Amino acid sequence: MDGMVDAKMLITLGGILFSVAGAAAVGKMQIKAILLSLVDMEKRMRAFDRLVDGLDVETQKQEQRINILAKMSDPEIKRRDTILIATLEADVRFLKIETERLVKQHNGSHPPVSNVRTAE
């Protein structure tokens, strides 16, 4: 009987080893498929990452442009610029009047000036 038990045990052990080897082969194939899927997902994530980075840069550029436009439209800056322009226009009007006065004073031509210089 010991021989029979030994044969049964060997057959059982052989069956168990065969089952374990089959399960290992199936597991190995599944791991390989999971790794391939993981590599594909990583490639896609990197592509999405690049896309998001590009969109972030574009968003920052648009935000900067909007901030510049907002500063240009600031009421305080508009008021300051208006006052500055009004002051410049008043100065130009004054300078025109003074220029015309000086031109009339000399009848449109400057009197001759002597070349002799005297030390005083």
C-alpha positions as CSV (number, residue, x, y, z in Angstrom):
1,M,0.0,0.0,0.0
2,D,2.9,2.2,0.6
3,G,3.7,2.0,-3.1
4,M,0.1,3.0,-4.0
5,V,0.1,5.9,-1.7
6,D,3.4,7.0,-3.1
7,A,2.1,6.7,-6.7
8,K,-1.1,8.6,-5.7
9,M,1.0,11.2,-3.9
10,L,3.3,11.6,-6.9
11,I,0.4,12.0,-9.2
12,T,-1.2,14.5,-6.8
13,L,2.1,16.4,-6.5
14,G,2.5,16.3,-10.3
15,G,-1.0,17.7,-10.7
16,I,-0.4,20.4,-8.2
17,L,3.0,21.3,-9.9
18,F,1.3,21.3,-13.3
19,S,-1.5,23.6,-11.9
20,V,1.0,25.9,-10.3
21,A,3.1,26.1,-13.5
22,G,-0.1,26.8,-15.5
23,A,-1.2,29.5,-13.1
24,A,2.3,31.0,-13.2
25,A,2.3,31.1,-17.0
26,V,-1.2,32.7,-17.0
27,G,0.0,35.2,-14.4
28,K,3.1,36.0,-16.3
29,M,1.0,36.7,-19.5
30,Q,-1.4,38.9,-17.5
31,I,1.5,40.8,-15.9
32,K,3.0,41.4,-19.4
33,A,-0.4,42.6,-20.7
34,I,-0.7,44.9,-17.6
35,L,2.8,46.3,-18.2
36,L,2.0,47.0,-21.8
37,S,-1.2,48.8,-20.8
38,L,0.7,50.7,-18.2
39,V,3.3,51.9,-20.7
40,D,0.5,53.0,-23.1
41,M,-1.2,54.9,-20.2
42,E,2.1,56.6,-19.3
43,K,2.6,57.8,-22.9
44,R,-1.0,59.2,-22.9
45,M,-0.4,60.9,-19.6
46,R,2.8,62.5,-20.9
47,A,0.9,63.7,-23.9
48,F,-1.8,65.2,-21.8
49,D,0.9,66.7,-19.5
50,R,2.4,68.5,-22.5
51,L,-1.0,69.7,-23.6
52,V,-1.8,71.0,-20.1
53,D,1.6,72.8,-19.9
54,G,0.9,74.5,-23.2
55,L,-2.5,75.6,-22.1
56,D,-1.1,76.9,-18.8
57,V,1.4,79.0,-20.8
58,E,-1.3,80.4,-23.1
59,T,-3.5,81.1,-20.0
60,Q,-0.7,83.0,-18.3
61,K,0.0,85.0,-21.5
62,Q,-3.7,86.0,-21.8
63,E,-3.8,86.9,-18.1
64,Q,-0.8,89.1,-18.5
65,R,-2.4,90.9,-21.5
66,I,-5.6,91.4,-19.7
67,N,-3.7,92.9,-16.7
68,I,-2.0,95.3,-19.0
69,L,-5.3,96.3,-20.6
70,A,-6.8,96.7,-17.2
71,K,-4.0,99.0,-16.0
72,M,-4.3,101.1,-19.2
73,S,-8.0,101.5,-18.5
74,D,-7.5,102.4,-14.8
75,P,-9.6,105.6,-14.1
76,E,-6.7,107.1,-12.0
77,I,-4.2,106.6,-14.9
78,K,-6.8,108.0,-17.4
79,R,-7.3,111.1,-15.1
80,R,-3.5,111.6,-14.8
81,D,-3.0,111.3,-18.5
82,T,-5.9,113.8,-19.2
83,I,-4.4,116.3,-16.8
84,L,-1.0,115.9,-18.4
85,I,-2.3,116.3,-21.9
86,A,-4.3,119.4,-20.9
87,T,-1.2,120.9,-19.3
88,L,0.9,120.2,-22.5
89,E,-1.8,121.8,-24.7
90,A,-1.9,124.9,-22.5
91,D,1.9,125.1,-22.6
92,V,1.9,124.8,-26.4
93,R,-0.8,127.5,-26.7
94,F,1.3,129.8,-24.5
95,L,4.5,129.1,-26.5
96,K,2.7,129.8,-29.8
97,I,1.5,133.2,-28.4
98,E,5.0,134.1,-27.1
99,T,6.6,133.0,-30.4
100,E,4.2,135.2,-32.4
101,R,4.9,138.1,-30.0
102,L,8.6,137.8,-30.5
103,V,8.2,137.6,-34.3
104,K,6.1,140.8,-34.3
105,Q,8.6,142.5,-32.0
106,H,11.3,142.2,-34.7
107,N,9.0,142.7,-37.6
108,G,9.8,139.2,-38.8
109,S,13.5,139.7,-38.9
110,H,16.2,140.1,-36.3
111,P,18.2,143.3,-36.3
112,P,21.9,142.9,-37.3
113,V,24.3,142.1,-34.4
114,S,27.8,143.4,-34.3
115,N,30.6,140.9,-34.5
116,V,32.7,142.9,-32.0
117,R,32.6,141.6,-28.5
118,T,33.5,143.8,-25.7
119,A,34.7,142.6,-22.3
120,E,32.9,144.2,-19.4
